[in-house]
Amino acid sequence: MSESHEERIAREEAYWTGPRLFGFGLAFLGACIVLIYVMSSL
């Protein structure tokens, strides 16, 4: 075990910064809208 659980969590939190989280959320929202549009047009 090279790193502790706390160190891994700290690294994950540093990775998911504001802009990256916002971009991921925006992409997810866009995918949901596209999926709804495709399902409604069938």
Stockholm file with secondary structure:
# STOCKHOLM 1.0

chainA/1-42         MSESHEERIAREEAYWTGPRLFGFGLAFLGACIVLIYVMSSL
#=GR chainA/1-42 SS CCSCHHHHHHHHHHHSCHHHHHHHHHHHHHHHHHHHHHHHHC
#=GC SS_cons        CCSCHHHHHHHHHHHSCHHHHHHHHHHHHHHHHHHHHHHHHC
//
